[in-house]
Amino acid sequence: MESGNRAMRILGLYSSLINGQLINKADEASRYSVNDRTIQRDLDEIRAFLELSFMDTGVINTVIYDHSKRGYRLEKPESIKLVNDEMVMICKILLKSREFAESEMMSMIDKLIACCVPEKNKKMIFDIITNERLVCGSSSERLHIIE
């Protein structure tokens, strides 16, 4: 591929990563008729772009090397979010600690759910935490994040 097609090569790599494909440097170098170092530089460019987009979007994406699969892949935000059990345990600790005023505690829980729970699980976590609040004897104040 000509050097004028550098943008197309980088966009092709980015598209593959976004679609969950594994990037093998040697395979991609062969596909685009460049050397491994060129593909490495392209991946570095994609990493730099993802870091800059984090500033605008708040979404953390990064390209990582997966040793077990021997290739590069996109680490997406959902894979760095807390799993349901982890979120519930943290919220239970906060609810039972009684170290904070209820408004402070609920604000912290709202923020935890907003930034640490995948969107598809927020309603379920909200329901579980609401139940835990009743068990822990908290007032009927509701979480604000999902309403």
Secondary structure, DSSP 8 states (H G I E B T S, - for coil): --GGGHHHHHHHHHHHHHTT--B-HHHHHHHHT--HHHHHHHHHHHHHHHHHHHHHH----EEEEETTTTEEEEE-HHHHS--HHHHHHHHHHHHHH--S-HHHHHHHHHHHHHHHS-GGGHHHHHHHHHHHHHHTT--S---SS--
